[in-house]
């Protein structure tokens, strides 16, 4: 059996299918013609190397949650103001 060298882009895409899209390893393995062992090894490699990315994602999530809270409060204030002025108009 010949040994095939896959590009890092191919490996990363295969790992994304498992981690982000939620496909089972066995399905991705069959579809791409890669052993399950290779997929697990690639997953371990790419998840370890992207460790600093998770810190960036956590910071972004915190910032987005803070912004969501602010926008939700603004929306609620506008709803109350609309109801107040609609009541006065009658």
Beta strands, then each sheet from edge to edge (+ up, - down):
end
